[in-house]
Amino acid sequence: MEKPRTTPTGTGRRETWLERAGRGALALLLAALLVQAARQAVASALAKRNPVDAIRRAERWDPSNPEYPAQFGRALAAADPDADPRAVARAFEDAVRLGPNRVENWSSLGEALEMVGNFPGARRAYERAPERLPRSAAINWRLENFLVR
């Protein structure tokens, strides 16, 4: 006498195609999540090195993280005093596009745009930062210093 085909739980009932498809979908979802976690881990390890090229590689591994363009802008400005301010401003524009609620990135964008000479854009960026964190003394101080100049 042949034993009935059972599920891995050993319940004695036959497994339907829907159950198999559901298990397969869960396995695919788990694999996708593992790949994303691995990408983020590699990007984080690369970004901790902090040279400009390592941060760019980290950004390619995890392109949705707003910290990498901001870190690139800060590293570019710190590494070379004669760095192109437009490149720094572009990095912070990418950072605020990816993470519009990160107050420090708005303030840094204001600084970068001010260095480029785009004063209306700098004012808008400086004003966006206190909208997101109105009680921050440091952020309000940067805005007020810009308005006084």
Disulfide bonds with the S-S distance in Angstrom:
none
